[in-house]
Amino acid sequence: MPRKLSDSTALPTLVQERLIIWGRSIRTQRLSQRMMVADLCARMGISEATLRRLELGDPGAAAGTYLTALLILGIMDDAAPPLDARLWEGGTNRRVRHGRQERGPADADYF
């Protein structure tokens, strides 16, 4: 039995929108390349139900599955460009500072 769509209310709006855009892009590119659902599923090693979930932007689908579909369709660098090396090499040691309004009363003692 296929998994149900995950509850997307727990995700930030920007993440939800990005997943929906990725899903639409996967579907649009698959159709424009005249690739059958079964062919893409076979190349990715996933079920047709999983591909349907991807094309709907389901947040419960694995990020690797989304990126694999984007790579196979040739649009990964456009949809998810590589990150700047400074972000993953380390050395920046930046911390997010919350303003007074964002901190709760319990946080006041912690910081």
N, C-alpha and C positions, 0 to 999 in steps of 0.2 A: 504494500500500500504506500503511495507516495506521501512524503511529508507535507504537512500543511504549511502555508506561508507563515513565517515568523511574525510575531507582534512587532510591528515597526514603530510603535509609539515610544519604545525605549531608546531609539536611535536619534541622534541629532538630525535636524531637517536637512542639513547639507549632505550628510552621509546618505540619507534616503534618496535625495535627488540624484546624487552621483550614481547610486546603484540602478536607479530607474533609467538614467541616461545610458549607462553601460549596457543594460538589458536591451533597450531599444536599438542601440548601436549594433549589438550582436545580431539581433533579428534582422535589422535593415541590411547589414553587410552579408549575412547568410543568404538572404533573398536576392540581393543584387548580384551575388556571385553564383546564383542558381545552385546553391548547395542544399541538398536534401537534409532533413532533420536526421535521418538515420546515418547519413555519411558523416556529419559533424559529430554526432554522438559516438560513432565508431572510432573516429580519429582521437576524440578526447577520452574515450573509455568511460562514458557516463550513460545513464538511461535517458530516454526521451522525456520522462517526467522531470529529471534534473535540468535538462535544457529548457523546458518550459518555465521552470522556476527562475532560471537565469534570465530568460527573455522578459520576465515580469519584474525583474529587479528584486527578487527575494533576498532579504538580508540574512536568511538562514543558510544560503548557499556559501560554500567556502570561497574565500578570496582567491585562492589558487585556481579554482575552477573558472571564475570570471576571467582571470588573467590568461589562463590557457586558451579560452575561447577567443579572447581578443588577439592573442598571439597567432593562433591558427588562421584567423580571418585577416591578419596583416594590419591590424589597427592598434596594437598595444602601445606603441610609442606616442600615438596621437591621444589615446584615451587615458593612459597612465604614464606620463613622461618620467624618465629617470630622475631621481632626486639628486640634488646638489651634493657632491661628495662631503661637503662640510657638515651635513646633517648626520651622516652615518660614520664618519671617521672619528668623531668625538672631539674632545678638547674645548668645546664651547661652554660646557657646564652651566647652561642657562636654566633658571628656575622660573616658573610662572608665579607671579606675585598677584595675589588677590587683593582687590580694594576692600575697604572697610565694609561696604555694603554687601559684598559677596560672601564675606566671612560670617559664619554663624556665631552665636555666643560661646559655643564649645571651642571654636577655633581660636578665640582670642587668647586663651591660655597657652595654646600649642605654639603659636608663632610669637 
